[in-house]
Amino acid sequence: MRALHKMTWTESKLFLREPAAVFFTLAFPTLVLLLFSSIFGNGPVPGNPDLRMVDVMAPAYTGMVIATTALLGLPITIAGYRQQRILRRLRATPLHPSVILVSQLLVNLAMTILGIALLLLTAWLVYDLRLPAAPFSLAPAFVAASLSLFAVGFVLAGVLPSARTAQIVGQVVFFPMFFLSGAAGLQPEMFPDALRRVSELLPLTYVVRLVQELWISGTWNLTALLMLVGVLAVSVVVSSMTFRWE
């Protein structure tokens, strides 16, 4: 446990020294919220006057925080460590390999939760975001959603040879998922049938659904939860088979 604590603390400091990682995890989602709210306004949701746009969009944007960390931050960091032979040197130390991977998981999870907290706090202070209907269920939902997408990030990190490649592939995976899943505030119900069918294949779609329904109605979307558990299980198996230390 002491080794894990020290490794996690070191990785936390390294994360905070990367301006791009800090910006896209902590600041970018909040800026998107402020920008889109200023463009589209904060009027009532069509067909549901009890809800305003921020009450729907802010929970959806939490998926953007999770996906940014999982698909852009985590794969780039681990692929960069492999490219620079840091993973190889760490593996040669008395540290158990699991300590290295768990420390990355903990740091990215902590930064994701911090980014979500800043996003929701801004939405509450600026736009009077309504309080969640099931506040105590949101924490396990955020953790489950994060672990599911982090597992996808570990798959990318395991197969991509360099940080540059991880950055390009991460963006190729992230941006279509971001716009088609509802995490950008555009609900998939608005899309043509073909795009709506594509959105049903994206893990981030189920992250958004899970969080939105807990926030607005206080109910667990069991289909979304099961889909995320399935993504987690499959990704863990795949990453365990494909992950390379050098």
N, C-alpha and C positions, 0 to 999 in steps of 0.2 A: 504493500500500500504506500510506503514511503517513496518508492521509486516512481509509482504512478503519480503521486502528488507532485513530485519535483518535475517530472516530465510534462505534466499538464500545466504547471505554472510557467515553465519555460516556453511551451508552445503558445500559451496565452500572450506572453510578452512579444513573441515573434509575430503573432497575428496582429496585435495592436500597432506594430511598427510598419505594417504594410498599408499605406494610405488607400490603395485601391480596394483592398479587402474590407477595410473599415467603412469606406464610403458606400460600397454597394450593399453591404450587409446592414449597416446601421442608418445611413442617411438616405440612400436612394429610394427605398420604399416610401419613406415619409414625404420626400419631395414629389414622388408620383402622386401620392394622395392629395397633397396641396395643389399640384398642377391640375389634375383631372377635376378636382372639386371646384376649382376656380373657373374651369372651362364649362363643365356640364351643370354646375350649380348643385344645390343640396335640397331640391324640392322633394315632394312626396313620390314614392315609387308608384308608377301606374298600376292601378288595380289594387293597391294596398295603401291607403292614405295614412295608416298608422306608422308606416315605415318611411324614412327619408333615404335618399341615395347613399349617404354616408353609412347608414346602418347595414346596408348590403355590401358596399364597396370595401369598407375597412376590414371586415372579417375576410373578404376575398383576398385582399392585399397581403394578409399574413402568409398565404401560400407563396407569394412572390419572395418573401424573406426566406422561407424554407428552401425554395428551389434555387435561389441565388447561392446560398451557402452550399447546398448539396451538389449542384451541377457545375458551378463555376469555381467556388472556393476550394472545396475539398479535393477534387481531382487534380487541380493545378498544383496544390501544395504537395500532394503525395507523389505525383508524377515528377515534379521538380526535385524532390528529395531523391527519387530513384535516379534521375538523370545526373545529379551531382554526386551520386554514390553515397549519399548520407544514409539511406536505408541499409546499404551494405555494411557500412561502418557501425551503425547502431546495432545491427543484428549480431555483429561480432563481439559486442560488449556483453556483460552479464545480464543485461536487461532481457526479459522475456519478450519475444516479438509482440505478444498481445498487449504489452504495456504501451508500445509505440502506437498501435492502432487505436487502443481505447483512449489514449490521451488526445489523439486527433478527434475522436468522436465526442469527447466531453467538451473540448474547447469549442468546436463548431456548434454543438448543441447549446452551450452557454451563450455564444454570440448570437445565435438564432433567436433564442428567447429574449435576449436584450433588444435585438432589432424589432421583434414583435411588440415588446413592451413600449418602446419609443413610438412606434407607429400608432398603437392604440391610444396611448396617452395624448399624442398630438391630436388625434381625431376627437377625443373627448374634450380637450381644452379648447380647440378651435371651432369644432362643429357640433359640440354637445352630443357626441356619440352615445346612443342608448346603452345602458348596462346590459351585459349578457344575461340571457334567461337561465343559463346553467353554468355559473362561473366556476364551480368546482369540477365540472366535467371537462372544461377547456384545457386544463393543464395536461391530463393524460392524453387528450386528443392531439395537442400540439406535439407531445413527445412521440406518440405513435406515428403521426404524419412525418415528423422529422426523421425518425429512424428508418422509415420506409424509403424516403428519398435519399437519405444518406447511404443506404445500401446500394442504391442505383449509382450514386457517386463513387462508391468503392469499386463497383464493376468497371466504371470508366477509368478510374485511377489504376486499376490492375492491368488493363490492356493497352493503355495509351503510353507511348514511349517517352514523351517529353512534356514539359510544362506548356510549351507553345502549342503542341498538338492537343493537349487537354483543354487549353483555352479555346481553340477553334471548335473542337467537337462539342465542348460544353455549351458554347453559344448556339451552335446548330441545333442542339437538343433543347436548350432552354427557351429560346425566343418563340418558336412555334408553340411549345407547350404553354408558355406564359400567356399568349394571346388567345389560344383556343380553349383553355381550361376554365376560364372565368377569373383567373388570378389578376387579369388586367382590368377587371371591372365590367368586361363585356360578357354577359351571360350567354352560355352556349345555346339557350333556347332561341336566341335571336339569329342564329346562324342558319344557312341553308342545310338541307338534309345531309349532304355529303360531308360538310365540315362538322356537323353535329355527330355524325358517326365516328369521325376521326377523334373528336374530343372524348368520346366514350372509351377510347383506348389509352388515354393519357393518365398516368398516376396522379398528376397534379389536379386533374378534374375532381378526383375523389377527395383530395385534401380540402379543396375549396368547399365542396358539398358538406363534408363532415363538419368543418368549422362554422360555416354559415348556418346550418340547421341548429347546431348547438347554441350559437349566439342568438339567433332570432327566436326559435321556438323551444329550445331546451331539450330537443330530442336527438338521440343517436341515430344517424343514418347507418344502419347495419350493413347495407350493401357497400357503402363507401368504406366502412371499417374493414370488412372482409377483403375487399379488393386491395387495400393498403397492406393488410397482413399477408396476403398472397404475394404482392410485389416484394415485400420484405423477405419472405421465405425464399422465393426464387432467386432474388438478388444475392442473398447470403450464400446460397449454394453455388451460384455462378462465380461470385467473387472469390470464394474459397478455392475454386478450381483454376481460376485465371490469374490470381494475384501473383505478381513477381517482385522479388526484393531487389533485383538488379537486372 
